[in-house]
Amino acid sequence: MTKSAVEIVEEYLSDDQKRWAKLASEVNWRRLELLLLREILLELKKLNQNKLVSSP
């Protein structure tokens, strides 16, 4: 089963500055950023399509 974007992000949430410094240099962090950007773009696309369909 795949995880939602929210579940993936929650794994990285931390107030620990050392952890953030380590994550900033990891490939997984860059991948996470791309996944989140993709999710945002998909949501925007869906909202835009709904707006176009419902407009007179």
VENZI-V303649 format. One record per backbone hydrogen bond with DSSP energy under -0.5 kcal/mol. NH is the residue of the N-H (numbers start at 1). CO is the residue of the C=O. Records with the same first field share a line. If there is no record, write none. Layout:
NH: CO  CO
//
This chain:
8: 4
9: 5
10: 6
11: 7  8
12: 8  9
13: 9  10
17: 15
20: 16
21: 17
22: 18
23: 19
24: 20
25: 21  22
26: 23
30: 26
31: 27
32: 28
33: 29
34: 30
35: 31
36: 32
37: 33
38: 34
39: 35
40: 36
41: 37
42: 38
43: 39
44: 40
45: 41
46: 42
47: 43
48: 44
49: 45
50: 46
51: 47
52: 48
53: 49
54: 50
55: 51
//
